[in-house]
Amino acid sequence: MKSKQVFLTRQHAYIFIDDVAVVRFIKNNSLFGIKKSVLIYRTTMVLKKRVIFYVRHLLFITFYCLSAVSARAQSNNLFKKNAARETMSQRWELDSASRKGTFIVTPYKPVYVTAGRWSSSPNVQPHSENPAYSLPFKVGYNNYEAKFQLSLKTKVLQNIFKTGGDLWVGYTQKAHWQVYNAELSRPFRELNYEPEIILNFATHVHLFGFTVRMLGVSLTHQSNGRTLPLSRSWNRVIFQAGLDRKNWQIYLRPWVRLHDEDDENPAITDYIGRSEAVVIYNAGRQQFSVIGTHTLRFDERNRGSIQANWVFPVIGNLRLQLQVSDGYGETLIDYNHSQFTVGISVSLVEW
């Protein structure tokens, strides 16, 4: 059964059906009533977002099914015990010994399930520099919620140039669930979807004691699949370099944001940033990693985020992860909202 809510502001009256702003009335200058002859339907926006939502999920299902038909996938279990300790060459199949072929699901970014995550400042009223994408009221979110992330990739083309080059398709989904918020009927606060097309080249260049193992470029779309005023999305061209040395791995990822005609989050690069660095250290069965983003601006826009992770064994194959983060953009809806978070999770796949 669909839930309907009406929220009034001085200028507008929003009607929400299952968290979707379907129509918006424009009020007159008085505090009472609504101009009966003026009604703006948001049907086009709703249909557009719904089409994107279903197409994205159809692409993900197709991607997963094509990967699953490979018989070799049975011998390359995504959650096998040693997946977390693969080298960069093994994970990205950068040499002949590590090549598995095409359409086989392999790990991409970490996969984990967090039952307890605490935030110092939940984003109870998301806003944007674009006024049409600012929520006109507050939502009673809790400081505690569950969080999980799924991330995988598959190679679709191999050695596509004379000098090499592999084409990958990746998908990452992150969810924040207000599972302890009975008052709001335990809603999913935010879901982020991130499909990518990645062109990757194996390299072997020595630099400052490290070896540059790979260089690549990707076209990335990230969105939360919601409609006005809570929709957030952006498209980027991301350049990446992968370096390693013994137990160390480093990924450097600067990007260029592509222009959006209807910009839902105009200043996102001045908060989340224009680059990312991932530093990983494997110490036996433990793994330490730090993910940092930065705006590459050193004035009043000197912002970004940092996330530290410690994965450690408990018993058998059970591994836990302690995750601490601070800064902007933990999710898309939080791109211009800063908070400090701490969470403990079950780790299924690491870097």
C-alpha positions as CSV (number, residue, x, y, z in Angstrom):
1,M,0.0,0.0,0.0
2,K,1.4,3.4,-1.0
3,S,1.8,6.1,1.6
4,K,1.0,9.7,0.8
5,Q,2.3,12.7,2.7
6,V,1.8,16.5,2.1
7,F,4.4,19.0,3.3
8,L,3.8,22.7,3.2
9,T,6.4,25.5,2.9
10,R,5.9,29.2,2.5
11,Q,6.3,28.9,-1.3
12,H,5.3,25.4,-2.2
13,A,3.2,22.4,-1.2
14,Y,4.9,19.0,-2.0
15,I,2.9,15.8,-2.3
16,F,5.1,12.7,-1.7
17,I,3.9,9.2,-2.6
18,D,6.3,6.5,-1.3
19,D,9.1,9.2,-1.0
20,V,8.6,10.4,-4.5
21,A,7.6,14.0,-5.1
22,V,4.8,13.5,-7.6
23,V,3.3,17.0,-7.9
24,R,4.1,20.4,-6.5
25,F,1.5,23.2,-6.0
26,I,2.6,26.8,-6.1
27,K,1.0,28.7,-3.2
28,N,-0.2,32.3,-3.3
29,N,1.4,35.0,-1.2
30,S,-0.9,34.5,1.7
31,L,-0.4,31.8,4.3
32,F,-3.7,30.1,3.5
33,G,-4.9,28.2,0.4
34,I,-3.3,27.4,-2.9
35,K,-3.9,29.0,-6.2
36,K,-6.5,26.7,-7.6
37,S,-5.6,27.4,-11.2
38,V,-1.8,26.7,-10.8
39,L,-0.6,23.1,-10.6
40,I,2.8,21.9,-11.7
41,Y,3.0,18.2,-12.4
42,R,6.3,16.5,-12.0
43,T,5.2,13.5,-14.2
44,T,8.1,13.9,-16.6
45,M,10.7,13.9,-13.9
46,V,9.1,10.9,-12.2
47,L,9.0,8.9,-15.4
48,K,12.5,9.8,-16.3
49,K,13.9,8.7,-13.0
50,R,11.8,5.5,-13.0
51,V,13.1,4.6,-16.5
52,I,16.7,5.2,-15.4
53,F,16.0,3.1,-12.3
54,Y,14.7,0.1,-14.2
55,V,17.3,0.3,-17.0
56,R,20.1,0.4,-14.5
57,H,18.7,-2.7,-12.7
58,L,18.1,-4.5,-16.0
59,L,21.8,-3.8,-17.0
60,F,23.0,-5.2,-13.7
61,I,20.9,-8.3,-14.0
62,T,22.1,-8.9,-17.5
63,F,25.7,-8.3,-16.5
64,Y,25.3,-10.8,-13.6
65,C,23.6,-13.5,-15.7
66,L,26.1,-13.3,-18.6
67,S,28.9,-13.7,-16.0
68,A,27.1,-16.6,-14.3
69,V,26.8,-18.7,-17.5
70,S,30.5,-19.2,-17.6
71,A,31.4,-22.7,-16.4
72,R,34.7,-21.5,-15.0
73,A,32.8,-19.2,-12.6
74,Q,32.3,-22.2,-10.4
75,S,36.0,-22.5,-9.7
76,N,36.4,-18.7,-9.1
77,N,34.1,-18.2,-6.1
78,L,33.7,-14.5,-5.4
79,F,34.0,-15.1,-1.7
80,K,36.8,-17.6,-1.6
81,K,39.1,-17.5,1.3
82,N,42.2,-16.2,-0.5
83,A,40.3,-13.5,-2.6
84,A,41.3,-10.8,-0.1
85,R,45.0,-11.5,-0.5
86,E,45.2,-11.4,-4.2
87,T,48.0,-9.3,-5.7
88,M,47.1,-6.4,-8.0
89,S,48.2,-8.4,-11.0
90,Q,45.9,-11.3,-10.0
91,R,42.9,-9.1,-9.3
92,W,43.2,-7.2,-12.6
93,E,44.7,-10.1,-14.6
94,L,47.7,-8.1,-15.7
95,D,49.9,-11.0,-16.8
96,S,49.4,-14.2,-18.7
97,A,49.6,-16.4,-15.5
98,S,46.6,-14.6,-13.9
99,R,44.3,-14.3,-16.9
100,K,40.9,-16.1,-16.4
101,G,39.2,-15.1,-19.6
102,T,36.0,-13.1,-20.1
103,F,32.6,-12.9,-18.4
104,I,33.7,-14.3,-15.0
105,V,32.6,-12.4,-11.9
106,T,35.5,-11.3,-9.8
107,P,35.9,-8.9,-6.8
108,Y,36.2,-5.2,-7.4
109,K,35.9,-3.0,-4.3
110,P,35.3,-4.4,-0.8
111,V,32.2,-6.3,0.1
112,Y,30.9,-6.1,3.7
113,V,27.8,-6.0,5.9
114,T,27.7,-3.5,8.8
115,A,25.1,-4.1,11.4
116,G,26.1,-1.2,13.6
117,R,27.2,2.2,12.3
118,W,27.1,5.4,14.3
119,S,27.1,8.9,12.9
120,S,27.9,12.1,14.8
121,S,25.5,14.1,12.6
122,P,22.9,12.4,10.5
123,N,21.8,14.4,7.5
124,V,18.2,15.0,8.5
125,Q,17.5,17.7,5.9
126,P,19.5,17.2,2.7
127,H,20.0,20.3,0.6
128,S,21.6,21.3,-2.6
129,E,22.9,24.5,-4.2
130,N,20.1,24.0,-6.7
131,P,17.0,25.0,-4.6
132,A,14.8,22.5,-6.5
133,Y,16.8,19.7,-4.9
134,S,16.6,20.8,-1.3
135,L,14.2,19.0,1.1
136,P,11.9,21.6,2.8
137,F,11.5,19.7,6.0
138,K,13.5,17.6,8.5
139,V,13.4,13.8,8.7
140,G,13.9,12.0,12.1
141,Y,16.8,9.8,11.2
142,N,18.7,8.0,13.9
143,N,22.4,8.1,14.7
144,Y,22.6,4.3,14.3
145,E,22.0,2.4,11.0
146,A,23.1,-0.6,9.1
147,K,25.3,-0.3,6.0
148,F,26.4,-2.8,3.3
149,Q,28.3,-2.7,0.1
150,L,28.4,-5.0,-2.9
151,S,31.0,-4.6,-5.6
152,L,32.0,-6.8,-8.5
153,K,33.4,-6.7,-12.0
154,T,33.8,-8.8,-15.1
155,K,36.1,-8.6,-18.1
156,V,34.1,-8.3,-21.4
157,L,37.0,-7.9,-23.9
158,Q,40.6,-9.0,-23.6
159,N,43.7,-7.7,-25.5
160,I,41.7,-5.4,-27.6
161,F,44.8,-3.5,-28.9
162,K,48.1,-4.7,-30.1
163,T,49.7,-3.3,-27.0
164,G,47.1,-5.0,-24.8
165,G,44.2,-3.5,-23.0
166,D,41.2,-5.1,-21.3
167,L,37.7,-3.7,-21.1
168,W,35.9,-4.3,-17.8
169,V,32.3,-3.7,-16.6
170,G,32.1,-2.9,-12.9
171,Y,29.2,-2.4,-10.5
172,T,29.1,-1.1,-6.9
173,Q,26.1,-0.7,-4.7
174,K,26.0,0.8,-1.3
175,A,23.1,0.9,1.1
176,H,22.3,2.7,4.3
177,W,19.4,1.2,6.2
178,Q,17.7,2.8,9.2
179,V,17.0,-0.6,10.6
180,Y,16.8,0.6,14.2
181,N,14.4,3.4,13.4
182,A,10.9,1.9,14.1
183,E,9.3,5.3,14.2
184,L,10.0,5.8,10.5
185,S,9.2,2.1,9.7
186,R,12.9,1.2,9.3
187,P,13.4,2.8,5.8
188,F,16.5,2.6,3.6
189,R,17.9,6.1,4.0
190,E,20.1,6.0,0.9
191,L,21.0,3.6,-1.9
192,N,23.9,4.4,-4.3
193,Y,24.3,2.7,-7.6
194,E,27.6,2.9,-9.5
195,P,28.0,1.2,-12.9
196,E,31.4,1.6,-14.7
197,I,33.1,0.8,-18.0
198,I,36.8,0.5,-17.4
199,L,39.6,0.3,-20.0
200,N,42.8,-1.0,-18.3
201,F,46.4,-1.5,-19.5
202,A,49.1,-3.5,-17.8
203,T,52.4,-1.6,-17.2
204,H,55.7,-2.3,-15.6
205,V,57.4,1.0,-14.6
206,H,59.5,1.5,-11.5
207,L,58.7,4.7,-9.6
208,F,60.0,5.7,-6.2
209,G,60.5,2.1,-5.1
210,F,57.1,1.0,-6.3
211,T,56.1,-0.6,-9.6
212,V,53.3,0.9,-11.6
213,R,51.3,-2.2,-12.5
214,M,48.5,-0.6,-14.4
215,L,47.0,2.5,-16.0
216,G,43.4,2.9,-17.0
217,V,40.4,5.2,-17.6
218,S,36.8,4.6,-16.8
219,L,33.4,6.2,-17.5
220,T,31.4,6.1,-14.3
221,H,27.8,7.0,-13.4
222,Q,26.7,7.2,-9.8
223,S,23.2,8.0,-8.6
224,N,20.7,7.3,-5.9
225,G,17.7,6.5,-8.1
226,R,15.5,9.0,-6.4
227,T,13.4,11.9,-7.7
228,L,13.0,15.6,-6.9
229,P,14.0,16.9,-4.4
230,L,16.2,14.0,-3.2
231,S,17.8,13.0,-6.5
232,R,21.5,13.0,-6.6
233,S,23.8,11.9,-9.5
234,W,26.9,12.7,-11.4
235,N,29.0,11.3,-14.3
236,R,32.8,11.2,-14.4
237,V,35.7,10.2,-16.5
238,I,38.2,8.7,-14.0
239,F,41.8,8.1,-14.6
240,Q,43.5,5.4,-12.5
241,A,47.0,4.2,-11.7
242,G,47.9,1.1,-9.7
243,L,51.2,0.8,-7.9
244,D,52.5,-2.0,-5.6
245,R,55.5,-2.9,-3.5
246,K,55.6,-6.1,-1.4
247,N,52.7,-5.8,1.0
248,W,51.7,-2.4,-0.2
249,Q,49.2,-1.4,-2.9
250,I,48.2,2.1,-4.0
251,Y,45.5,3.3,-6.3
252,L,45.4,6.9,-7.5
253,R,42.2,8.1,-9.1
254,P,41.8,11.7,-10.3
255,W,38.6,12.5,-12.3
256,V,36.8,15.0,-14.4
257,R,33.2,15.6,-13.9
258,L,30.9,15.6,-17.0
259,H,28.4,18.4,-17.4
260,D,24.8,17.8,-16.4
261,E,22.1,20.0,-18.0
262,D,19.9,19.7,-14.9
263,D,22.5,19.7,-12.1
264,E,21.2,18.2,-8.9
265,N,24.4,18.8,-7.0
266,P,26.3,21.7,-8.6
267,A,29.1,21.9,-6.0
268,I,29.8,18.2,-5.5
269,T,33.4,18.4,-6.6
270,D,34.0,21.2,-4.1
271,Y,32.9,18.8,-1.3
272,I,33.6,15.2,-2.2
273,G,36.6,16.2,-4.3
274,R,38.3,15.7,-7.7
275,S,40.5,12.8,-6.8
276,E,40.8,9.7,-4.6
277,A,43.8,7.8,-3.2
278,V,43.5,4.2,-1.8
279,V,46.5,2.9,0.2
280,I,46.4,-0.8,1.3
281,Y,48.8,-2.7,3.6
282,N,48.5,-6.5,4.1
283,A,50.0,-7.8,7.3
284,G,49.4,-11.5,7.4
285,R,45.7,-12.2,7.8
286,Q,45.1,-8.5,8.7
287,Q,44.6,-5.7,6.2
288,F,44.8,-2.0,6.8
289,S,43.5,0.5,4.2
290,V,42.9,4.2,4.0
291,I,40.7,5.9,1.4
292,G,41.0,9.7,1.0
293,T,39.3,12.2,-1.3
294,H,40.3,15.8,-1.9
295,T,39.0,18.8,-3.9
296,L,42.5,19.7,-5.0
297,R,41.7,23.2,-3.9
298,F,43.5,24.9,-1.0
299,D,41.2,27.9,-0.3
300,E,37.8,27.8,1.4
301,R,37.1,24.8,-0.8
302,N,39.8,22.7,0.9
303,R,37.5,19.8,1.7
304,G,37.3,16.0,1.2
305,S,37.0,12.9,3.3
306,I,39.1,10.1,4.9
307,Q,38.1,6.5,5.7
308,A,40.3,4.1,7.7
309,N,39.6,0.3,7.7
310,W,41.1,-2.5,9.7
311,V,40.1,-6.1,8.7
312,F,41.1,-8.8,11.2
313,P,40.4,-12.5,11.5
314,V,38.1,-13.8,14.3
315,I,37.6,-17.5,13.8
316,G,38.0,-19.7,10.7
317,N,37.1,-17.6,7.7
318,L,35.1,-15.1,9.7
319,R,36.7,-11.6,9.4
320,L,35.5,-8.4,11.0
321,Q,36.2,-4.8,9.8
322,L,36.4,-1.7,11.9
323,Q,35.6,1.3,9.7
324,V,36.1,5.0,10.8
325,S,35.4,7.9,8.5
326,D,35.3,11.7,8.6
327,G,34.3,14.3,6.1
328,Y,32.0,14.9,3.2
329,G,30.2,12.5,0.8
330,E,29.8,9.2,2.6
331,T,26.8,8.8,0.3
332,L,25.5,11.0,-2.6
333,I,22.7,12.5,-0.5
334,D,25.5,13.6,1.9
335,Y,27.8,15.1,-0.7
336,N,27.8,18.5,1.1
337,H,27.2,17.2,4.6
338,S,30.2,16.5,6.9
339,Q,30.0,13.8,9.6
340,F,32.1,11.4,11.7
341,T,31.2,7.7,11.6
342,V,32.3,4.5,13.3
343,G,31.1,1.0,12.3
344,I,31.9,-2.6,12.7
345,S,31.1,-5.1,9.9
346,V,31.5,-8.6,8.6
347,S,34.0,-8.5,5.8
348,L,33.5,-10.8,2.8
349,V,35.9,-9.4,0.3
350,E,38.7,-6.9,0.9
351,W,41.0,-5.0,-1.5
